[in-house]
């Protein structure tokens, strides 16, 4: 248990998962010392992502007990000595952590940080300590460097990006993962050109973010949503899709080729991680197409693609993490090992969250319609609504 003089200021209510497939149980947790590279956040809102449920049910192995949550937004209450880009009182969006010192980080690719897997899924800091404990002293593991299913949290400083204080944290909190991933895949990887056709497989929050970005931020002509849920497809069309295909009712490859004058799609990305869907994406793509995956089948379940056909058709296939984005302007730019000409090209990507927020302010990234707010106390109802397909992007409000 923490020292008595810290308990009053370092207590939080968190949704703790004790065992794989266990429930999200409200527990009182104690927060330890804020390290030099960390910040203390009073959480205001947290988006719910499929990855959180994958951690809870064991699909993604994480140490237990754990506080999940990785789309947090809140107010900074304390700042470690090494954190220079935020101040006490700032309103921040939280994204993924990175070490900032490895080769990938120095190249401006923090989404591929060499320490990323440990910082995101390892459940602890790099020294194996954790910021959280229960009343009996049992340590509680962290997630994504932020553990935002908690009313207050000690967060890896890299995760935080400041935004204007008059902006709605409950709407913008998903920007730290799902919106960044979907929009980033379209803008940073696919980069549709004039007369492009963009197919998005899966109309969840990541796919919808990609559709919105393609419709409002690129010159793409045809934007095709593919899903098995008619309600999600209708939402996709309201948000910018020009066409919708229900893959449970239609032959997807045939339908896409019909909509693209027999050519196939020039750009596409899959958000489902389903083997058959990924294989359909390859088959339904035009020669020379740029295609991407942001989710994968379970380990040990490979996709079957004939490499000679892939080469012959000139397909460019990318595996994308976090939209290949850099959420905020790197605090120490001199660390980046990027040639000057490339640095200018990459400026947009190196402040991606502020750019997305600006697009939202301009009305060019209208994600509001996909957000449904729930009190953190109504977590069970939110889970049921997700199972029933009632909501696309649930957001917890920390209304203690």
VOPAGU-2260 file (C-alpha; in pm, 1 decimal, decimal comma):
REM VOPAGU-2260
SITE   aa  ch    i         X         Y         Z
SITE  UNK   A    0       0,0       0,0       0,0
SITE  UNK   A    1     126,7     352,7     -75,8
SITE  UNK   A    2     235,5     582,4     206,2
SITE  UNK   A    3     -56,0     729,4     401,4
SITE  UNK   A    4      23,3    1088,3     302,4
SITE  UNK   A    5     -18,5    1006,4     -67,2
SITE  UNK   A    6    -337,8     805,8     -48,7
SITE  UNK   A    7    -579,3    1100,0     -41,3
SITE  UNK   A    8    -442,5    1256,4    -358,5
SITE  UNK   A    9    -359,1     932,1    -540,2
SITE  UNK   A   10    -681,1     732,0    -521,6
SITE  UNK   A   11    -885,0     655,1    -832,1
SITE  UNK   A   12   -1180,4     443,0    -935,4
SITE  UNK   A   13   -1088,0     206,0   -1215,6
SITE  UNK   A   14   -1247,1     -76,8   -1412,2
SITE  UNK   A   15   -1015,1    -365,1   -1327,9
SITE  UNK   A   16   -1007,0    -698,2   -1512,2
SITE  UNK   A   17    -872,8    -958,4   -1269,1
SITE  UNK   A   18    -852,6   -1263,5   -1497,1
SITE  UNK   A   19    -877,5   -1339,6   -1867,5
SITE  UNK   A   20   -1243,6   -1317,7   -1969,5
SITE  UNK   A   21   -1325,4   -1167,2   -1631,4
SITE  UNK   A   22   -1555,3    -871,3   -1587,2
SITE  UNK   A   23   -1468,9    -502,3   -1575,8
SITE  UNK   A   24   -1503,2    -452,7   -1199,8
SITE  UNK   A   25   -1507,3    -105,6   -1039,4
SITE  UNK   A   26   -1221,2    -101,6    -787,9
SITE  UNK   A   27   -1044,8     159,6    -581,4
SITE  UNK   A   28    -683,3     176,8    -694,6
SITE  UNK   A   29    -381,8     362,6    -561,4
SITE  UNK   A   30    -152,0     556,1    -790,2
SITE  UNK   A   31     217,0     569,4    -715,2
SITE  UNK   A   32     474,6     836,4    -789,1
SITE  UNK   A   33     466,3    1019,0   -1121,5
SITE  UNK   A   34     798,7     942,0   -1290,1
SITE  UNK   A   35    1001,0    1202,3   -1478,6
SITE  UNK   A   36     864,0    1091,8   -1818,5
SITE  UNK   A   37     502,3    1063,6   -1699,4
SITE  UNK   A   38     198,7    1278,9   -1630,2
SITE  UNK   A   39    -101,0    1245,4   -1399,0
SITE  UNK   A   40    -434,7    1276,5   -1578,6
SITE  UNK   A   41    -784,7    1332,4   -1445,7
SITE  UNK   A   42    -979,4    1137,2   -1702,7
SITE  UNK   A   43   -1285,4    1303,6   -1856,7
SITE  UNK   A   44   -1376,2    1058,3   -2132,3
SITE  UNK   A   45   -1250,4     730,4   -2276,9
SITE  UNK   A   46   -1335,7     574,6   -2610,4
SITE  UNK   A   47   -1398,1     199,9   -2622,6
SITE  UNK   A   48   -1205,6       6,0   -2885,0
SITE  UNK   A   49   -1220,3    -359,0   -2991,6
SITE  UNK   A   50    -861,0    -394,5   -2871,2
SITE  UNK   A   51    -977,8    -335,6   -2512,8
SITE  UNK   A   52   -1210,8    -634,1   -2535,5
SITE  UNK   A   53    -932,9    -839,4   -2697,9
SITE  UNK   A   54    -717,6    -768,5   -2392,8
SITE  UNK   A   55   -1003,0    -855,1   -2157,8
SITE  UNK   A   56   -1088,6   -1188,0   -2323,2
SITE  UNK   A   57    -730,4   -1303,0   -2373,1
SITE  UNK   A   58    -720,5   -1276,0   -2752,1
SITE  UNK   A   59    -436,0   -1031,9   -2694,5
SITE  UNK   A   60    -234,8   -1168,2   -2400,3
SITE  UNK   A   61    -187,5    -906,0   -2129,3
SITE  UNK   A   62     -85,6    -958,5   -1765,4
SITE  UNK   A   63    -366,2    -957,1   -1509,5
SITE  UNK   A   64    -505,5    -783,0   -1313,0
SITE  UNK   A   65    -509,6    -494,0   -1557,1
SITE  UNK   A   66    -668,9    -155,5   -1620,3
SITE  UNK   A   67    -744,3    -139,3   -1991,8
SITE  UNK   A   68    -844,0     163,9   -2199,4
SITE  UNK   A   69    -640,2     340,3   -2467,2
SITE  UNK   A   70    -850,9     625,0   -2607,5
SITE  UNK   A   71    -841,3     854,7   -2307,5
SITE  UNK   A   72    -887,6    1228,7   -2281,6
SITE  UNK   A   73    -861,1    1445,3   -1974,2
SITE  UNK   A   74    -692,8    1721,2   -1778,1
SITE  UNK   A   75    -326,2    1723,2   -1673,4
SITE  UNK   A   76    -284,0    1737,0   -1293,5
SITE  UNK   A   77      91,4    1674,7   -1260,0
SITE  UNK   A   78     385,6    1671,7   -1498,9
SITE  UNK   A   79     713,9    1481,1   -1469,6
SITE  UNK   A   80    1039,2    1675,6   -1496,3
SITE  UNK   A   81    1129,4    1547,5   -1844,2
SITE  UNK   A   82     788,6    1618,4   -2000,0
SITE  UNK   A   83     802,4    1958,0   -2170,0
SITE  UNK   A   84     516,0    1953,1   -2421,9
SITE  UNK   A   85     222,8    1968,9   -2175,2
SITE  UNK   A   86     153,6    2168,7   -1860,1
SITE  UNK   A   87     -69,8    2131,4   -1556,4
SITE  UNK   A   88    -423,3    2226,3   -1656,8
SITE  UNK   A   89    -384,2    2130,0   -2023,2
SITE  UNK   A   90    -661,4    1933,7   -2189,0
SITE  UNK   A   91    -508,1    1637,4   -2369,2
SITE  UNK   A   92    -589,7    1349,0   -2599,3
SITE  UNK   A   93    -405,9    1024,0   -2527,7
SITE  UNK   A   94    -261,1     797,2   -2794,2
SITE  UNK   A   95       1,9     521,1   -2800,4
SITE  UNK   A   96     333,0     529,8   -2607,1
SITE  UNK   A   97     682,1     525,0   -2755,4
SITE  UNK   A   98    1034,2     523,5   -2613,4
SITE  UNK   A   99    1151,7     816,2   -2836,7
SITE  UNK   A  100    1509,1     680,9   -2844,2
SITE  UNK   A  101    1511,5     363,5   -3057,4
SITE  UNK   A  102    1597,4     361,5   -3428,2
SITE  UNK   A  103    1232,0     358,6   -3535,8
SITE  UNK   A  104    1145,3     653,1   -3313,1
SITE  UNK   A  105    1448,6     850,0   -3433,1
SITE  UNK   A  106    1339,2     785,0   -3792,0
SITE  UNK   A  107    1001,7     937,4   -3713,3
SITE  UNK   A  108     819,1     602,8   -3696,7
SITE  UNK   A  109     699,8     577,0   -3334,1
SITE  UNK   A  110     413,0     346,9   -3430,6
SITE  UNK   A  111     687,1      89,3   -3491,5
SITE  UNK   A  112     883,0     170,2   -3174,3
SITE  UNK   A  113    1107,4    -121,5   -3080,1
SITE  UNK   A  114     981,0    -101,3   -2721,9
SITE  UNK   A  115     621,5     -55,0   -2837,2
SITE  UNK   A  116     500,6    -410,3   -2770,1
SITE  UNK   A  117     627,1    -391,7   -2410,2
SITE  UNK   A  118     493,2     -42,1   -2350,3
SITE  UNK   A  119     154,6    -124,3   -2502,7
SITE  UNK   A  120      83,8    -484,6   -2403,3
SITE  UNK   A  121     352,8    -565,9   -2145,1
SITE  UNK   A  122     151,3    -430,3   -1853,4
SITE  UNK   A  123     435,2    -231,8   -1697,0
SITE  UNK   A  124     699,1      34,2   -1744,0
SITE  UNK   A  125    1025,1     -69,0   -1906,9
SITE  UNK   A  126    1172,2    -131,5   -1559,3
SITE  UNK   A  127     878,8    -371,2   -1492,4
SITE  UNK   A  128     716,7    -146,3   -1230,0
SITE  UNK   A  129     350,5     -44,1   -1249,6
SITE  UNK   A  130     181,0     282,4   -1146,5
SITE  UNK   A  131    -121,0     111,4    -988,8
SITE  UNK   A  132    -196,7    -109,4    -688,6
SITE  UNK   A  133    -498,4    -233,2    -494,3
SITE  UNK   A  134    -563,7    -163,8    -126,7
SITE  UNK   A  135    -390,4    -489,7     -29,0
SITE  UNK   A  136     -75,5    -389,0    -217,8
SITE  UNK   A  137    -132,5    -618,3    -517,1
SITE  UNK   A  138       1,5    -449,6    -825,1
SITE  UNK   A  139    -230,5    -376,2   -1116,5
SITE  UNK   A  140     -93,9    -378,6   -1469,4
SITE  UNK   A  141    -113,9     -94,6   -1717,8
SITE  UNK   A  142    -217,0     -85,1   -2084,5
SITE  UNK   A  143     -99,9     127,9   -2377,6
SITE  UNK   A  144      91,4     347,4   -2134,4
SITE  UNK   A  145    -233,4     513,8   -2026,0
SITE  UNK   A  146    -487,8     270,1   -1869,7
SITE  UNK   A  147    -768,6     514,7   -1934,9
SITE  UNK   A  148   -1045,6     297,4   -1784,5
SITE  UNK   A  149    -966,3     487,3   -1465,6
SITE  UNK   A  150   -1087,5     816,9   -1323,0
SITE  UNK   A  151    -724,4     922,1   -1279,6
SITE  UNK   A  152    -418,9     765,8   -1433,3
SITE  UNK   A  153     -42,2     793,3   -1449,2
SITE  UNK   A  154      34,6     812,9   -1820,2
SITE  UNK   A  155     347,7     782,6   -2033,4
SITE  UNK   A  156     412,8    1143,4   -2132,0
SITE  UNK   A  157     457,9    1059,5   -2498,9
SITE  UNK   A  158      90,4     960,0   -2518,7
SITE  UNK   A  159     -41,8    1312,4   -2458,6
SITE  UNK   A  160    -129,9    1580,5   -2712,1
SITE  UNK   A  161    -269,2    1914,7   -2592,0
SITE  UNK   A  162    -582,4    2060,6   -2750,7
SITE  UNK   A  163    -785,5    2376,4   -2694,8
SITE  UNK   A  164    -976,2    2374,0   -2367,5
SITE  UNK   A  165   -1309,1    2459,4   -2530,4
SITE  UNK   A  166   -1315,5    2142,3   -2742,9
SITE  UNK   A  167   -1535,1    1842,0   -2644,4
SITE  UNK   A  168   -1315,1    1567,2   -2502,5
SITE  UNK   A  169   -1602,9    1318,1   -2524,1
SITE  UNK   A  170   -1614,9    1356,4   -2903,2
SITE  UNK   A  171   -1241,2    1380,1   -2964,0
SITE  UNK   A  172   -1109,1    1104,4   -2733,4
SITE  UNK   A  173   -1135,3     836,2   -3009,4
SITE  UNK   A  174    -892,4    1039,3   -3220,7
SITE  UNK   A  175    -605,8     883,3   -3022,5
SITE  UNK   A  176    -655,9     539,8   -3177,3
SITE  UNK   A  177    -949,4     449,5   -3402,1
SITE  UNK   A  178    -987,1     781,2   -3584,4
SITE  UNK   A  179    -610,9     818,9   -3618,3
SITE  UNK   A  180    -581,5     464,3   -3752,8
SITE  UNK   A  181    -858,7     492,2   -4010,8
SITE  UNK   A  182    -783,0     843,4   -4130,5
SITE  UNK   A  183    -408,6     783,9   -4115,9
SITE  UNK   A  184    -427,2     470,9   -4328,5
SITE  UNK   A  185    -610,0     663,4   -4599,4
SITE  UNK   A  186    -401,9     981,4   -4582,7
SITE  UNK   A  187     -55,7     848,2   -4496,5
SITE  UNK   A  188     -50,1     510,2   -4672,4
SITE  UNK   A  189    -313,6     482,3   -4946,4
SITE  UNK   A  190    -301,5     849,4   -5055,6
SITE  UNK   A  191    -587,1     829,3   -5309,0
SITE  UNK   A  192    -550,5    1043,8   -5619,7
SITE  UNK   A  193    -798,6    1193,3   -5864,6
SITE  UNK   A  194   -1054,4     939,8   -5991,3
SITE  UNK   A  195    -946,7     683,3   -5729,7
SITE  UNK   A  196   -1180,8     418,3   -5596,3
SITE  UNK   A  197   -1138,7     342,9   -5225,7
SITE  UNK   A  198   -1285,9      30,4   -5067,6
SITE  UNK   A  199   -1306,1       5,0   -4689,0
SITE  UNK   A  200   -1371,3    -340,7   -4546,9
SITE  UNK   A  201   -1548,3    -309,4   -4211,0
SITE  UNK   A  202   -1767,6     -12,5   -4114,6
SITE  UNK   A  203   -1671,3      15,2   -3749,9
SITE  UNK   A  204   -1511,1     328,9   -3611,9
SITE  UNK   A  205   -1175,9     268,2   -3785,7
SITE  UNK   A  206   -1338,9     200,0   -4121,1
SITE  UNK   A  207   -1578,3     492,0   -4087,7
SITE  UNK   A  208   -1288,2     723,9   -4005,4
SITE  UNK   A  209   -1122,3     607,5   -4325,9
SITE  UNK   A  210   -1441,1     667,9   -4523,0
SITE  UNK   A  211   -1480,7    1019,0   -4380,0
SITE  UNK   A  212   -1117,1    1100,5   -4458,2
SITE  UNK   A  213   -1142,4     964,5   -4812,7
SITE  UNK   A  214   -1463,1    1159,7   -4875,4
SITE  UNK   A  215   -1354,3    1493,1   -4729,8
SITE  UNK   A  216    -975,6    1502,0   -4746,7
SITE  UNK   A  217    -887,8    1327,2   -5075,8
SITE  UNK   A  218    -996,7    1356,8   -5441,0
SITE  UNK   A  219   -1125,5     997,2   -5448,8
SITE  UNK   A  220   -1433,1     957,4   -5669,9
SITE  UNK   A  221   -1578,4     629,0   -5546,8
SITE  UNK   A  222   -1577,0     527,4   -5181,2
SITE  UNK   A  223   -1717,7     181,6   -5120,4
SITE  UNK   A  224   -1806,9      49,5   -4774,3
SITE  UNK   A  225   -1822,0    -326,3   -4713,8
SITE  UNK   A  226   -1984,0    -475,2   -4404,1
SITE  UNK   A  227   -2243,7    -732,8   -4297,2
SITE  UNK   A  228   -2460,3    -485,2   -4103,0
SITE  UNK   A  229   -2708,8    -276,2   -4301,4
SITE  UNK   A  230   -2730,7     -12,4   -4025,6
SITE  UNK   A  231   -2354,4      44,2   -4034,3
SITE  UNK   A  232   -2361,8      64,8   -4412,5
SITE  UNK   A  233   -2633,5     329,3   -4397,8
SITE  UNK   A  234   -2419,6     526,4   -4152,1
SITE  UNK   A  235   -2119,8     485,0   -4382,8
SITE  UNK   A  236   -2320,0     637,3   -4667,2
SITE  UNK   A  237   -2429,6     928,3   -4450,6
SITE  UNK   A  238   -2064,4     989,3   -4364,7
SITE  UNK   A  239   -1935,8     984,9   -4721,2
SITE  UNK   A  240   -1944,9     639,6   -4881,6
SITE  UNK   A  241   -2077,8     658,2   -5237,8
SITE  UNK   A  242   -2164,4     287,7   -5243,8
SITE  UNK   A  243   -2228,0      12,6   -4987,4
SITE  UNK   A  244   -2199,6    -364,4   -5016,8
SITE  UNK   A  245   -2344,6    -610,5   -4765,6
SITE  UNK   A  246   -2098,1    -896,8   -4793,6
SITE  UNK   A  247   -2345,4   -1140,1   -4635,5
SITE  UNK   A  248   -2582,8   -1082,4   -4927,8
SITE  UNK   A  249   -2358,6   -1008,3   -5226,6
SITE  UNK   A  250   -2047,6   -1145,4   -5394,4
SITE  UNK   A  251   -1803,1    -876,0   -5284,4
SITE  UNK   A  252   -1544,8    -923,0   -5558,6
SITE  UNK   A  253   -1806,4    -921,5   -5832,4
SITE  UNK   A  254   -1984,3    -618,9   -5683,4
SITE  UNK   A  255   -1663,4    -415,9   -5654,0
SITE  UNK   A  256   -1555,2    -495,7   -6007,1
SITE  UNK   A  257   -1901,8    -398,9   -6131,5
SITE  UNK   A  258   -1879,3     -63,2   -5952,0
SITE  UNK   A  259   -1530,9       2,7   -6092,4
SITE  UNK   A  260   -1604,2     -79,0   -6458,4
SITE  UNK   A  261   -1438,3    -417,3   -6424,2
SITE  UNK   A  262   -1102,9    -281,4   -6307,6
SITE  UNK   A  263   -1123,5    -342,1   -5933,8
SITE  UNK   A  264   -1046,7     -89,4   -5661,2
SITE  UNK   A  265    -740,6     131,4   -5691,3
SITE  UNK   A  266    -711,8     165,7   -5311,1
SITE  UNK   A  267    -844,7     -46,9   -5025,1
SITE  UNK   A  268    -789,9    -134,3   -4662,3
SITE  UNK   A  269    -921,5    -400,5   -4428,3
SITE  UNK   A  270   -1018,0    -332,8   -4067,8
SITE  UNK   A  271   -1160,7    -676,6   -3985,1
SITE  UNK   A  272    -854,9    -901,9   -3974,2
SITE  UNK   A  273   -1066,6   -1181,9   -4120,5
SITE  UNK   A  274    -870,5   -1412,6   -4351,2
SITE  UNK   A  275   -1140,3   -1443,1   -4619,0
SITE  UNK   A  276   -1195,6   -1066,8   -4622,8
SITE  UNK   A  277    -825,0    -996,3   -4674,1
SITE  UNK   A  278    -809,7   -1247,7   -4957,7
SITE  UNK   A  279   -1116,9   -1086,6   -5116,8
SITE  UNK   A  280    -944,7    -748,6   -5089,9
SITE  UNK   A  281    -652,9    -877,4   -5297,3
SITE  UNK   A  282    -882,5   -1033,3   -5555,5
SITE  UNK   A  283   -1106,3    -725,9   -5585,9
SITE  UNK   A  284    -818,1    -481,7   -5632,8
SITE  UNK   A  285    -703,7    -337,9   -5964,2
SITE  UNK   A  286    -358,9    -395,5   -6108,3
SITE  UNK   A  287    -118,6    -155,5   -5937,8
SITE  UNK   A  288    -355,4     -99,4   -5645,4
SITE  UNK   A  289    -240,0      20,1   -5304,3
SITE  UNK   A  290    -397,1    -192,2   -5031,0
SITE  UNK   A  291    -345,8    -222,7   -4655,6
SITE  UNK   A  292    -436,0    -414,9   -4341,9
SITE  UNK   A  293    -482,0    -257,4   -3999,4
SITE  UNK   A  294    -591,5    -582,2   -3831,0
SITE  UNK   A  295    -474,9    -939,8   -3863,1
SITE  UNK   A  296    -611,7   -1292,1   -3829,0
SITE  UNK   A  297    -512,9   -1484,6   -3515,2
SITE  UNK   A  298    -152,6   -1602,2   -3498,7
SITE  UNK   A  299    -107,3   -1924,3   -3691,8
SITE  UNK   A  300    -380,5   -1839,4   -3942,5
SITE  UNK   A  301    -197,6   -1721,5   -4255,9
SITE  UNK   A  302    -361,2   -1567,3   -4559,1
SITE  UNK   A  303    -304,5   -1744,2   -4890,7
SITE  UNK   A  304    -181,7   -1513,5   -5164,1
SITE  UNK   A  305      -3,0   -1635,0   -5477,4
SITE  UNK   A  306     312,1   -1423,7   -5478,0
SITE  UNK   A  307     367,7   -1456,2   -5853,3
SITE  UNK   A  308      18,8   -1317,2   -5913,7
SITE  UNK   A  309      83,6   -1041,2   -5660,5
SITE  UNK   A  310     404,5    -944,8   -5842,3
SITE  UNK   A  311     247,9    -973,4   -6185,3
SITE  UNK   A  312     -36,6    -743,2   -6084,4
SITE  UNK   A  313     195,0    -489,4   -5919,9
SITE  UNK   A  314      -0,3    -471,5   -5595,1
SITE  UNK   A  315     144,6    -264,6   -5310,1
SITE  UNK   A  316      40,4    -414,0   -4975,2
SITE  UNK   A  317     109,6    -237,0   -4646,0
SITE  UNK   A  318      71,3    -350,0   -4287,1
SITE  UNK   A  319     -31,6     -40,6   -4092,4
SITE  UNK   A  320     -11,6      37,6   -3722,1
SITE  UNK   A  321    -178,8     349,8   -3578,4
SITE  UNK   A  322    -231,2     492,4   -3925,6
SITE  UNK   A  323     148,0     519,6   -3963,6
SITE  UNK   A  324     108,1     851,2   -3783,8
SITE  UNK   A  325     309,4    1052,6   -3536,9
SITE  UNK   A  326      39,5    1187,4   -3303,0
SITE  UNK   A  327     215,1    1508,3   -3205,4
SITE  UNK   A  328     515,2    1718,3   -3298,4
SITE  UNK   A  329     815,9    1538,8   -3150,4
SITE  UNK   A  330     950,4    1731,7   -2851,9
SITE  UNK   A  331    1317,0    1697,1   -2951,6
SITE  UNK   A  332    1323,4    1720,3   -3331,8
SITE  UNK   A  333    1701,2    1701,5   -3337,1
SITE  UNK   A  334    1669,1    1334,2   -3243,5
SITE  UNK   A  335    1497,0    1252,6   -3572,9
SITE  UNK   A  336    1727,1    1094,2   -3829,4
SITE  UNK   A  337    1537,4    1223,8   -4136,3
SITE  UNK   A  338    1688,8    1404,2   -4438,8
SITE  UNK   A  339    1575,3    1767,6   -4462,7
SITE  UNK   A  340    1373,7    1719,4   -4780,3
SITE  UNK   A  341    1183,9    1429,4   -4623,6
SITE  UNK   A  342    1137,3    1627,0   -4303,2
SITE  UNK   A  343     936,3    1886,6   -4494,2
SITE  UNK   A  344     723,7    1617,0   -4653,7
SITE  UNK   A  345     661,8    1449,6   -4319,3
SITE  UNK   A  346     568,7    1762,9   -4121,9
SITE  UNK   A  347     198,7    1685,8   -4167,0
SITE  UNK   A  348     240,6    1334,7   -4031,3
SITE  UNK   A  349     446,3    1460,0   -3738,3
SITE  UNK   A  350     157,0    1651,3   -3587,8
SITE  UNK   A  351    -121,7    1420,1   -3693,8
SITE  UNK   A  352    -357,5    1453,0   -3397,5
SITE  UNK   A  353    -357,1    1835,0   -3408,4
SITE  UNK   A  354    -418,1    1810,3   -3783,9
SITE  UNK   A  355    -715,2    1577,3   -3731,9
SITE  UNK   A  356    -858,2    1805,8   -3464,6
SITE  UNK   A  357    -826,1    2099,8   -3703,7
SITE  UNK   A  358   -1007,4    1902,2   -3974,0
SITE  UNK   A  359   -1284,3    1829,9   -3721,1
SITE  UNK   A  360   -1310,5    2200,7   -3636,3
SITE  UNK   A  361   -1344,2    2274,9   -4008,8
SITE  UNK   A  362   -1626,8    2021,2   -4042,0
SITE  UNK   A  363   -1416,0    1795,0   -4263,3
SITE  UNK   A  364   -1390,6    1506,9   -4015,0
SITE  UNK   A  365   -1747,2    1479,3   -3878,0
SITE  UNK   A  366   -1713,8    1182,6   -3644,5
SITE  UNK   A  367   -1977,0    1304,0   -3397,0
SITE  UNK   A  368   -2253,5    1084,0   -3538,9
SITE  UNK   A  369   -2069,9     761,9   -3457,7
SITE  UNK   A  370   -2015,6     850,7   -3088,6
SITE  UNK   A  371   -2253,0     731,3   -2813,1
SITE  UNK   A  372   -2180,8     845,9   -2457,1
SITE  UNK   A  373   -2222,6     627,9   -2145,6
SITE  UNK   A  374   -2150,7     692,9   -1781,7
SITE  UNK   A  375   -1861,8     474,0   -1666,7
SITE  UNK   A  376   -2113,7     320,9   -1424,0
SITE  UNK   A  377   -2313,0     188,5   -1722,0
SITE  UNK   A  378   -2027,9     -20,3   -1862,0
SITE  UNK   A  379   -2240,1    -337,7   -1871,2
SITE  UNK   A  380   -2512,4    -164,6   -2073,8
SITE  UNK   A  381   -2249,8     -32,3   -2312,1
SITE  UNK   A  382   -2112,0    -383,7   -2362,7
SITE  UNK   A  383   -2458,0    -515,8   -2445,1
SITE  UNK   A  384   -2520,9    -230,5   -2688,3
SITE  UNK   A  385   -2191,6    -310,9   -2861,8
SITE  UNK   A  386   -2290,8    -678,3   -2888,9
SITE  UNK   A  387   -2627,7    -579,4   -3033,4
SITE  UNK   A  388   -2470,3    -338,6   -3281,3
SITE  UNK   A  389   -2656,0     -44,0   -3127,6
SITE  UNK   A  390   -2349,1     181,3   -3116,6
SITE  UNK   A  391   -2036,5     218,0   -3328,0
SITE  UNK   A  392   -1806,4     415,9   -3099,4
SITE  UNK   A  393   -1904,1     406,8   -2730,8
SITE  UNK   A  394   -1741,2     663,4   -2504,4
SITE  UNK   A  395   -1724,3     640,8   -2125,1
SITE  UNK   A  396   -1780,1     960,9   -1928,1
SITE  UNK   A  397   -1599,7     977,0   -1594,1
SITE  UNK   A  398   -1881,6    1152,3   -1407,3
SITE  UNK   A  399   -1775,1    1073,1   -1052,1
